[in-house]
Amino acid sequence: MSDNDTTISGSISQSIVVTGSGNSVSLVIGSALSIPIERRQIRPVVRHQRGGQAARSELDLLNARTTLVPFVAREPELAGLREWLDAGVDLSVHALVAPAGTGKTRLAMELCRRVDPTDTPGSGGWTAGFLSSDDLPHIAEAFSTGTFRWAGNMLLVVDYAGRSAEPLRQWLDRLAAASLAPAKVRILLLERRAPSELGWWRTLVGAETSGSAAARRGLFWNTDLRPDDLADLDDGDVRRRLFTAVLVAACERAGKHPPSVPVAGADPAFDRRLAEARFANPLALVMAGVSASRMSPIEALGLRHLEAARAIARRELDRMGKIAPATETALVHLTAFNLLAGGLPVDGLTDTIAAEVSSAHVGGIAADLAAILRQEYLPRATRDGTPPRLNTPEPDLIGEAMIVEARLRAGEDERATAGFVERAYACGGSAMAAVLMRLLQDFAFPKADAAATKGEKEDAERLLGWLKHLAEACGNVETLAPIVAAIPSNTLVLREDALELTNRIVAALIEGSAPPELVAPWLTNLGNRLSDLGRREPALAAAEEAVDLYRTLAAERPDAFR
């Protein structure tokens, strides 16, 4: 899409009006309802350049949004999704879950590209794009009061769907009660894998959702109301083609001639490594392909998963440091700070950086450092009224590895690291909590992994110490709650911490005579955390106490709580 605004309009009561710049559009339905989407299938214009050349980073190859690596896998899954789009129903919702790096976002982008491939939205019969989970509360509220009519086929993809499960449930309830014909509306939900009876999925379709799950059953592609697991990449030929495509792209970007990749059967040792279970994850193959531009293909396949991520992270931090060598330490530190905070606020960025540079004792001119960060991590616009923030590198695993590597460069000073974590939370709030939990999921799991190296286990313990310190530094429920709420419900390595911190919140609320509408949800959370650990009797007691509070609330304020 070009930098110019595009408008496609007709009768406002029967048409979709599309406006936007870059690769973002806003779908205005009727006279009052607006759905902002990002058309990631249209590669955005490169806006940050140095010396007439676009900034070069290996992360561009790992970021699904750049589409620099050809789509060479998932054709069967793509065909299944296309059948879902073409089904006769007017409204349908489909959910895909898988671990990080499995290719959910890339698959969704390819689906959008094939059904809505040009700069003109809807020219292929569908208008397709990504809907931010942050926008769902506003959309759900708008649909509760507005009148609307869909005039064209829509494919809406919601990444990280679990972040806004409750407003998503409310929106689906309202869509289920409406007729959308003759248009078709498809909503594709993407999220990390979790048991279907836990967490966001339970909120979305569980029996506790005011009896509305049955009414929504017809919306879902899965008749048993369970999300689909995105299959592992098991086909050896597909693995080889993906690895080769990434290697070729990485060498082209580096101006090198790519080494040859052995054909099947030519090198048994290479074939054995390619067949290892970890390469069922496409991100592992992509990281190996990037690394193979710097070493032999078989050596690249020999890197452990976290080792490969951290090697790429080190090179990205080196690249950042070379932008202004005189302030390399400050740039590396601030890159990690921006990552952990979930993106620094653009408003007052220079002041924020000046304060952080001073607190961390890393030196540098704040205005110059702010200009570099703006250039490298273009501010992302928000549509929910919150101030814009700097972007953060993708994929998540590499961004997390950059945080870990930056802290290793800073030394083993626990006090300095504790301050770094506290300040990042002060800047990022719930966004930082979400980043921290993803980091712990990906880098602290070696604590319970028998195959992990001694160094990985030691790093895991240090990272878990970040959570413990941050929780101890929170002086009240208001500051602690976003951290605890961000802990996944299906985690193994964090479930003991989750129970301890949830218990702390419940005790503080009860001791402080908090109103029942605040206590009841946390009692429910406590029951879930106890259940996760197999402690069924105390879990039942917490759930029963929550139910009693909800019954009292429903009797006192039926309009709000029944």
C-alpha positions as CSV (number, residue, x, y, z in Angstrom):
1,M,0.0,0.0,0.0
2,S,1.3,3.4,-0.8
3,D,1.8,6.3,1.7
4,N,-1.3,8.0,0.3
5,D,-4.7,7.5,2.0
6,T,-7.1,5.3,0.1
7,T,-10.9,5.5,0.4
8,I,-13.4,3.1,-1.1
9,S,-16.9,4.3,-0.3
10,G,-20.5,3.9,-1.3
11,S,-23.8,4.1,0.5
12,I,-22.8,4.4,4.1
13,S,-25.5,2.0,5.3
14,Q,-24.6,-0.8,2.9
15,S,-20.9,-0.4,2.2
16,I,-17.6,-0.7,3.9
17,V,-15.5,2.5,3.9
18,V,-11.8,1.8,3.9
19,T,-9.3,4.5,4.8
20,G,-5.7,4.4,5.9
21,S,-2.0,4.9,5.3
22,G,0.8,2.4,4.9
23,N,-0.7,-1.0,5.5
24,S,-3.4,-0.1,8.0
25,V,-7.1,0.5,7.2
26,S,-10.2,1.3,9.2
27,L,-13.4,-0.5,8.3
28,V,-16.3,1.8,9.1
29,I,-19.6,-0.1,9.4
30,G,-22.8,1.8,9.4
31,S,-22.6,5.3,10.9
32,A,-20.8,4.6,14.1
33,L,-18.7,1.4,14.1
34,S,-15.1,1.2,13.2
35,I,-12.8,-1.8,13.0
36,P,-9.1,-0.9,12.6
37,I,-7.1,-3.6,10.9
38,E,-3.5,-4.0,9.7
39,R,-3.0,-5.5,6.3
40,R,0.3,-7.3,7.0
41,Q,0.1,-9.1,3.7
42,I,1.0,-5.8,2.0
43,R,4.7,-5.2,2.8
44,P,5.1,-1.8,4.4
45,V,7.3,1.0,2.9
46,V,10.8,1.1,4.4
47,R,11.0,4.4,6.2
48,H,14.2,4.2,8.1
49,Q,17.4,4.5,6.1
50,R,21.0,5.3,6.8
51,G,23.3,6.5,4.0
52,G,20.7,5.8,1.4
53,Q,20.5,2.1,2.4
54,A,17.8,0.4,4.4
55,A,19.1,-0.7,7.8
56,R,20.2,-4.4,7.5
57,S,19.4,-6.8,10.3
58,E,19.2,-10.6,10.5
59,L,16.0,-10.1,12.4
60,D,14.3,-9.1,9.1
61,L,14.6,-12.7,8.0
62,L,13.1,-14.0,11.2
63,N,10.2,-11.6,11.3
64,A,7.1,-13.0,9.6
65,R,5.9,-9.5,8.8
66,T,8.8,-8.8,6.3
67,T,7.9,-11.9,4.2
68,L,11.6,-12.0,3.0
69,V,11.6,-15.8,3.3
70,P,9.3,-17.5,0.7
71,F,6.3,-19.4,2.0
72,V,7.4,-23.0,1.5
73,A,5.4,-24.9,4.0
74,R,1.9,-25.3,5.4
75,E,0.1,-25.8,2.1
76,P,-2.3,-28.4,3.5
77,E,-3.2,-26.1,6.5
78,L,-3.7,-23.3,4.0
79,A,-6.0,-25.4,1.9
80,G,-8.0,-26.2,5.0
81,L,-8.4,-22.6,6.0
82,R,-9.5,-21.7,2.5
83,E,-12.2,-24.3,2.7
84,W,-13.3,-22.7,6.0
85,L,-13.5,-19.3,4.2
86,D,-15.6,-20.7,1.4
87,A,-18.1,-22.6,3.7
88,G,-21.7,-21.5,3.3
89,V,-22.2,-20.0,6.8
90,D,-22.1,-16.2,7.1
91,L,-20.1,-16.1,10.4
92,S,-17.5,-18.5,11.6
93,V,-14.6,-18.4,14.0
94,H,-11.5,-20.7,13.9
95,A,-8.7,-20.9,16.4
96,L,-5.1,-22.1,15.9
97,V,-2.8,-22.7,18.8
98,A,0.8,-23.7,18.8
99,P,4.1,-22.9,20.6
100,A,6.0,-19.8,19.7
101,G,7.8,-20.0,16.4
102,T,5.5,-22.6,14.8
103,G,4.4,-20.3,12.0
104,K,0.9,-19.2,13.1
105,T,1.4,-15.6,12.1
106,R,3.1,-16.4,8.8
107,L,0.3,-18.9,7.9
108,A,-2.3,-16.2,8.6
109,M,-0.4,-13.6,6.6
110,E,-0.3,-16.0,3.6
111,L,-4.0,-16.7,3.9
112,C,-4.6,-12.9,3.9
113,R,-2.3,-12.4,0.9
114,R,-4.0,-15.0,-1.2
115,V,-7.5,-13.7,-0.6
116,D,-6.7,-10.0,-0.5
117,P,-3.5,-9.6,-2.4
118,T,-3.5,-6.0,-3.8
119,D,-3.2,-2.5,-2.5
120,T,-6.9,-2.1,-3.0
121,P,-8.7,-3.8,-0.1
122,G,-11.4,-6.3,-1.1
123,S,-10.4,-6.5,-4.8
124,G,-9.9,-10.3,-4.4
125,G,-13.3,-10.8,-3.0
126,W,-12.2,-10.4,0.7
127,T,-10.9,-7.6,2.8
128,A,-8.4,-9.3,5.1
129,G,-6.1,-8.1,7.9
130,F,-5.0,-8.3,11.5
131,L,-7.0,-6.9,14.3
132,S,-5.1,-5.9,17.5
133,S,-6.3,-7.6,20.6
134,D,-5.9,-4.2,22.3
135,D,-8.8,-2.9,20.1
136,L,-11.2,-5.7,21.1
137,P,-12.7,-3.9,24.2
138,H,-13.6,-0.9,22.2
139,I,-15.0,-2.9,19.3
140,A,-17.1,-5.0,21.7
141,E,-18.5,-1.9,23.3
142,A,-19.3,-0.3,20.0
143,F,-21.2,-3.4,18.8
144,S,-23.3,-3.4,21.9
145,T,-25.0,-0.2,21.0
146,G,-24.5,0.4,17.3
147,T,-26.4,-0.8,14.3
148,F,-24.4,-2.4,11.5
149,R,-24.5,-4.1,8.2
150,W,-21.6,-5.9,6.5
151,A,-21.4,-5.3,2.7
152,G,-18.3,-7.3,1.8
153,N,-16.5,-10.5,2.9
154,M,-14.2,-10.0,5.8
155,L,-11.3,-12.0,7.2
156,L,-10.1,-10.7,10.6
157,V,-7.1,-12.3,12.3
158,V,-6.5,-11.8,16.0
159,D,-3.0,-12.6,17.2
160,Y,-2.4,-13.1,20.9
161,A,-6.2,-13.7,21.2
162,G,-5.8,-14.6,24.9
163,R,-4.9,-11.1,25.9
164,S,-8.5,-9.9,25.5
165,A,-10.5,-13.1,25.9
166,E,-13.4,-11.4,27.8
167,P,-14.1,-8.6,25.3
168,L,-13.6,-11.1,22.5
169,R,-16.3,-13.3,24.1
170,Q,-18.6,-10.3,24.4
171,W,-18.1,-9.4,20.7
172,L,-18.8,-12.9,19.5
173,D,-22.0,-13.0,21.6
174,R,-23.2,-9.9,19.8
175,L,-22.1,-11.1,16.4
176,A,-23.9,-14.4,17.0
177,A,-27.2,-12.7,17.5
178,A,-26.9,-10.8,14.1
179,S,-27.4,-11.8,10.5
180,L,-24.5,-10.9,8.3
181,A,-25.8,-12.2,5.0
182,P,-25.0,-11.6,2.2
183,A,-21.5,-11.0,3.5
184,K,-19.2,-13.6,5.0
185,V,-17.2,-12.8,8.2
186,R,-14.4,-15.0,9.3
187,I,-12.4,-14.5,12.5
188,L,-9.1,-16.4,12.9
189,L,-7.7,-16.5,16.5
190,L,-4.0,-17.2,17.1
191,E,-2.5,-18.0,20.4
192,R,0.2,-20.1,22.1
193,R,-0.8,-23.6,22.9
194,A,-2.7,-24.2,26.1
195,P,-5.1,-26.9,27.4
196,S,-8.5,-26.1,26.0
197,E,-10.1,-26.3,29.5
198,L,-7.7,-23.6,30.9
199,G,-7.1,-19.9,30.6
200,W,-8.4,-17.8,27.7
201,W,-10.2,-20.6,25.9
202,R,-12.2,-21.4,29.0
203,T,-13.2,-17.7,29.2
204,L,-14.2,-17.8,25.5
205,V,-16.3,-20.9,25.4
206,G,-16.6,-22.2,29.0
207,A,-19.9,-23.0,30.6
208,E,-19.4,-20.2,33.1
209,T,-19.9,-17.5,30.4
210,S,-23.5,-16.7,31.2
211,G,-24.9,-19.7,29.4
212,S,-23.9,-18.2,26.0
213,A,-21.5,-20.9,24.9
214,A,-24.2,-23.0,23.3
215,A,-25.5,-20.0,21.3
216,R,-22.0,-19.5,20.0
217,R,-21.4,-23.2,19.1
218,G,-22.5,-22.7,15.5
219,L,-19.8,-20.0,15.0
220,F,-16.9,-22.3,15.4
221,W,-15.2,-24.4,12.7
222,N,-14.5,-27.0,15.4
223,T,-17.8,-28.6,16.3
224,D,-16.4,-29.7,19.7
225,L,-15.4,-26.1,20.6
226,R,-11.7,-26.8,20.8
227,P,-8.9,-24.9,19.1
228,D,-6.9,-26.6,16.4
229,D,-3.3,-27.4,17.1
230,L,-1.0,-26.3,14.3
231,A,0.8,-29.5,13.3
232,D,4.6,-29.9,13.7
233,L,6.7,-29.6,10.6
234,D,7.4,-33.3,10.1
235,D,8.0,-33.6,6.4
236,G,11.8,-33.9,5.8
237,D,11.6,-32.4,2.3
238,V,9.6,-29.4,3.6
239,R,12.2,-28.9,6.3
240,R,15.1,-29.0,3.8
241,R,13.3,-26.5,1.5
242,L,12.7,-24.0,4.3
243,F,16.2,-24.3,5.7
244,T,17.6,-23.7,2.2
245,A,15.3,-20.8,1.4
246,V,16.4,-19.0,4.6
247,L,20.1,-19.7,4.0
248,V,19.8,-18.3,0.5
249,A,18.0,-15.2,1.7
250,A,20.5,-14.7,4.5
251,C,23.5,-15.0,2.2
252,E,21.9,-12.6,-0.3
253,R,21.4,-10.0,2.4
254,A,25.0,-10.4,3.5
255,G,26.3,-10.3,-0.1
256,K,27.7,-13.9,0.1
257,H,27.4,-16.9,-2.1
258,P,25.3,-19.5,-0.3
259,P,26.9,-22.9,0.4
260,S,25.2,-25.9,-1.0
261,V,22.7,-27.9,1.1
262,P,23.1,-31.7,0.8
263,V,20.2,-33.3,-1.1
264,A,18.3,-36.1,0.8
265,G,20.5,-39.2,1.2
266,A,23.8,-37.4,0.2
267,D,24.9,-36.7,3.8
268,P,23.5,-39.1,6.4
269,A,24.8,-37.0,9.3
270,F,23.1,-33.9,7.9
271,D,19.9,-35.9,7.4
272,R,19.9,-37.1,11.0
273,R,20.3,-33.6,12.4
274,L,17.6,-32.2,10.1
275,A,15.3,-35.0,11.4
276,E,15.7,-34.0,15.0
277,A,12.4,-33.3,16.8
278,R,13.3,-29.7,17.6
279,F,13.2,-28.8,13.9
280,A,9.5,-29.6,13.8
281,N,9.4,-25.9,14.9
282,P,9.8,-23.7,11.9
283,L,11.5,-20.9,13.9
284,A,14.3,-23.4,14.8
285,L,14.8,-24.1,11.1
286,V,14.8,-20.4,10.3
287,M,17.4,-19.6,13.0
288,A,19.6,-22.5,11.8
289,G,19.3,-21.2,8.2
290,V,20.3,-17.7,9.3
291,S,23.3,-19.1,11.3
292,A,24.3,-21.3,8.3
293,S,25.3,-18.0,6.5
294,R,28.1,-17.8,9.0
295,M,29.1,-21.4,9.5
296,S,28.6,-24.7,7.7
297,P,25.0,-26.0,7.3
298,I,25.6,-29.0,9.5
299,E,27.2,-26.8,12.2
300,A,24.2,-24.5,12.2
301,L,21.9,-27.5,12.7
302,G,24.0,-28.5,15.6
303,L,23.2,-25.4,17.6
304,R,20.8,-25.9,20.5
305,H,17.5,-23.9,20.3
306,L,18.3,-21.3,22.9
307,E,22.0,-21.2,21.9
308,A,20.9,-20.4,18.3
309,A,18.6,-17.6,19.5
310,R,21.2,-16.1,21.7
311,A,23.8,-16.2,19.0
312,I,21.5,-14.2,16.7
313,A,20.7,-11.9,19.6
314,R,24.4,-11.2,20.2
315,R,24.9,-10.2,16.6
316,E,21.8,-7.9,16.7
317,L,23.2,-6.2,19.8
318,D,26.5,-5.8,18.1
319,R,24.8,-4.2,15.1
320,M,23.0,-1.8,17.4
321,G,26.3,-0.9,19.2
322,K,28.0,-0.2,15.9
323,I,25.5,2.5,14.9
324,A,27.2,4.8,17.3
325,P,30.3,3.1,18.7
326,A,31.0,5.8,21.2
327,T,27.8,5.0,23.0
328,E,27.7,1.2,22.4
329,T,27.2,0.4,26.1
330,A,24.2,2.8,26.3
331,L,22.7,1.6,23.1
332,V,22.8,-2.1,24.0
333,H,21.4,-1.3,27.5
334,L,18.6,0.8,26.1
335,T,17.7,-1.7,23.4
336,A,17.1,-4.3,26.1
337,F,15.3,-1.7,28.3
338,N,12.9,-0.9,25.5
339,L,12.3,-4.6,24.8
340,L,11.6,-5.5,28.5
341,A,9.3,-2.5,28.9
342,G,7.3,-3.7,25.9
343,G,8.2,-0.5,24.0
344,L,9.0,2.8,25.6
345,P,6.5,5.7,25.5
346,V,7.3,8.1,22.6
347,D,6.0,11.1,24.6
348,G,8.9,12.2,26.8
349,L,11.2,9.6,25.3
350,T,14.3,11.8,25.6
351,D,13.5,12.4,29.3
352,T,12.9,8.7,29.9
353,I,16.2,7.8,28.3
354,A,18.1,10.5,30.2
355,A,16.7,9.1,33.5
356,E,17.6,5.5,32.5
357,V,21.1,6.4,31.3
358,S,21.7,8.2,34.6
359,S,20.2,5.3,36.7
360,A,22.2,2.6,34.9
361,H,25.4,4.7,34.7
362,V,26.0,4.0,31.0
363,G,26.6,7.5,29.7
364,G,25.5,9.0,26.4
365,I,23.6,12.1,25.2
366,A,19.9,11.3,25.7
367,A,18.6,13.2,22.6
368,D,21.1,11.3,20.3
369,L,20.2,8.0,21.8
370,A,16.5,8.7,21.5
371,A,16.9,9.6,17.8
372,I,18.7,6.2,17.2
373,L,16.0,4.2,19.0
374,R,13.3,6.1,17.1
375,Q,15.0,5.2,13.8
376,E,15.5,1.5,14.6
377,Y,12.2,0.9,16.4
378,L,9.7,3.1,14.6
379,P,6.9,4.3,16.9
380,R,3.8,2.2,16.6
381,A,0.5,4.1,16.5
382,T,-2.3,3.2,18.9
383,R,-6.0,3.4,18.4
384,D,-7.2,3.0,22.0
385,G,-6.2,6.5,23.2
386,T,-3.0,5.4,24.8
387,P,0.2,7.2,23.9
388,P,2.3,5.6,21.1
389,R,5.3,3.5,22.1
390,L,8.5,2.4,20.3
391,N,8.3,-0.9,18.5
392,T,10.2,-4.0,19.7
393,P,12.1,-6.6,17.6
394,E,10.4,-9.7,16.5
395,P,10.2,-12.7,16.8
396,D,9.6,-12.7,20.6
397,L,12.2,-15.4,21.2
398,I,15.0,-13.3,19.7
399,G,13.9,-10.2,21.5
400,E,13.9,-12.1,24.8
401,A,17.4,-13.4,24.0
402,M,18.6,-9.9,23.4
403,I,17.4,-8.9,26.9
404,V,19.3,-11.9,28.4
405,E,22.4,-11.2,26.4
406,A,22.4,-7.5,27.3
407,R,22.2,-8.3,31.0
408,L,25.1,-10.7,30.7
409,R,27.2,-8.0,29.1
410,A,26.3,-5.7,32.0
411,G,27.8,-8.2,34.4
412,E,26.4,-10.3,37.3
413,D,25.4,-7.4,39.6
414,E,22.1,-8.6,41.0
415,R,21.3,-5.2,42.5
416,A,21.8,-3.4,39.1
417,T,19.7,-6.0,37.3
418,A,16.9,-5.7,39.9
419,G,16.9,-1.9,39.4
420,F,16.8,-2.5,35.6
421,V,13.7,-4.8,36.0
422,E,11.9,-2.4,38.3
423,R,12.4,0.6,36.1
424,A,11.2,-1.3,33.0
425,Y,8.0,-2.3,34.9
426,A,7.5,1.4,35.9
427,C,7.7,2.3,32.2
428,G,5.8,-0.6,30.7
429,G,3.3,-1.8,33.3
430,S,1.2,-4.7,32.1
431,A,3.1,-4.7,28.7
432,M,6.3,-5.3,30.6
433,A,4.7,-8.0,32.7
434,A,3.6,-9.8,29.5
435,V,7.1,-9.6,28.0
436,L,8.6,-10.9,31.3
437,M,6.3,-13.9,31.3
438,R,7.1,-14.8,27.7
439,L,10.8,-14.5,28.5
440,L,10.4,-16.8,31.5
441,Q,8.4,-19.3,29.6
442,D,11.1,-19.5,26.9
443,F,14.3,-19.2,28.9
444,A,13.4,-20.5,32.4
445,F,12.0,-23.8,31.3
446,P,15.5,-25.4,31.4
447,K,15.1,-25.4,35.2
448,A,12.8,-28.4,34.8
449,D,14.4,-29.8,31.7
450,A,16.7,-32.8,32.3
451,A,18.4,-32.2,28.9
452,A,19.3,-28.6,29.6
453,T,22.9,-27.7,30.1
454,K,24.3,-26.5,33.4
455,G,24.6,-22.9,32.1
456,E,21.0,-22.9,30.8
457,K,19.8,-24.0,34.3
458,E,21.8,-21.3,36.0
459,D,20.5,-18.7,33.7
460,A,16.9,-20.0,34.4
461,E,17.4,-19.5,38.1
462,R,18.7,-16.0,37.6
463,L,15.8,-15.1,35.4
464,L,13.3,-16.5,37.9
465,G,14.9,-14.3,40.4
466,W,13.8,-11.3,38.4
467,L,10.2,-12.3,39.0
468,K,10.7,-12.8,42.7
469,H,12.4,-9.5,43.1
470,L,9.9,-7.6,41.1
471,A,7.0,-9.1,43.1
472,E,8.8,-8.3,46.4
473,A,9.3,-4.7,45.2
474,C,5.5,-4.2,44.6
475,G,4.1,-2.5,47.7
476,N,0.4,-3.0,47.0
477,V,-2.1,-5.1,45.2
478,E,-2.5,-2.5,42.4
479,T,1.2,-2.9,41.4
480,L,1.4,-6.6,41.9
481,A,-1.9,-7.6,40.1
482,P,-0.7,-7.0,36.5
483,I,2.3,-9.2,37.1
484,V,0.3,-12.1,38.5
485,A,-2.4,-11.7,35.9
486,A,0.2,-12.1,33.2
487,I,1.4,-15.5,34.5
488,P,0.1,-18.1,32.0
489,S,-2.4,-20.6,33.4
490,N,-0.7,-23.5,31.7
491,T,2.8,-22.9,32.8
492,L,4.9,-25.5,34.6
493,V,8.0,-23.6,35.7
494,L,5.9,-20.6,37.1
495,R,3.0,-22.4,38.6
496,E,4.4,-22.4,42.2
497,D,5.2,-18.7,41.9
498,A,1.7,-18.1,40.5
499,L,0.0,-19.7,43.4
500,E,2.2,-17.9,46.0
501,L,1.6,-14.5,44.5
502,T,-2.2,-15.1,43.9
503,N,-2.5,-16.1,47.6
504,R,-0.7,-12.9,48.5
505,I,-3.2,-10.8,46.5
506,V,-6.2,-12.6,48.0
507,A,-4.9,-12.3,51.5
508,A,-4.2,-8.5,51.0
509,L,-7.7,-7.9,49.6
510,I,-9.4,-9.7,52.4
511,E,-7.3,-8.1,55.1
512,G,-8.0,-4.7,53.5
513,S,-11.8,-5.4,53.5
514,A,-11.9,-4.9,49.7
515,P,-15.3,-5.0,48.1
516,P,-16.5,-8.5,47.0
517,E,-16.5,-7.6,43.3
518,L,-12.7,-7.3,43.7
519,V,-12.2,-10.3,45.8
520,A,-14.4,-12.8,43.9
521,P,-12.3,-12.8,40.6
522,W,-9.1,-13.3,42.5
523,L,-10.6,-16.2,44.5
524,T,-11.5,-17.8,41.2
525,N,-7.9,-17.3,40.0
526,L,-6.7,-18.8,43.3
527,G,-8.9,-21.9,42.7
528,N,-7.5,-22.2,39.2
529,R,-3.9,-22.0,40.4
530,L,-4.5,-24.6,43.1
531,S,-6.1,-26.8,40.6
532,D,-3.1,-26.5,38.3
533,L,-1.0,-28.0,41.1
534,G,-3.4,-30.8,41.7
535,R,-4.6,-29.4,45.0
536,R,-8.3,-30.1,44.4
537,E,-9.8,-29.7,47.9
538,P,-8.5,-26.2,48.5
539,A,-9.2,-25.3,44.9
540,L,-12.9,-26.3,45.4
541,A,-13.0,-24.3,48.7
542,A,-11.7,-21.1,46.9
543,A,-14.2,-21.6,44.0
544,E,-17.1,-22.1,46.4
545,E,-16.2,-18.9,48.3
546,A,-16.1,-17.0,45.0
547,V,-19.5,-18.4,44.0
548,D,-20.9,-17.3,47.4
549,L,-19.6,-13.7,46.7
550,Y,-21.0,-13.7,43.2
551,R,-24.4,-14.8,44.5
552,T,-24.5,-12.0,47.0
553,L,-23.5,-9.5,44.3
554,A,-26.2,-10.8,41.9
555,A,-28.8,-10.4,44.7
556,E,-27.7,-6.9,45.5
557,R,-27.1,-5.7,42.0
558,P,-28.8,-8.0,39.6
559,D,-28.4,-5.7,36.6
560,A,-24.6,-5.8,36.9
561,F,-23.9,-9.3,38.1
562,R,-26.6,-11.7,37.1
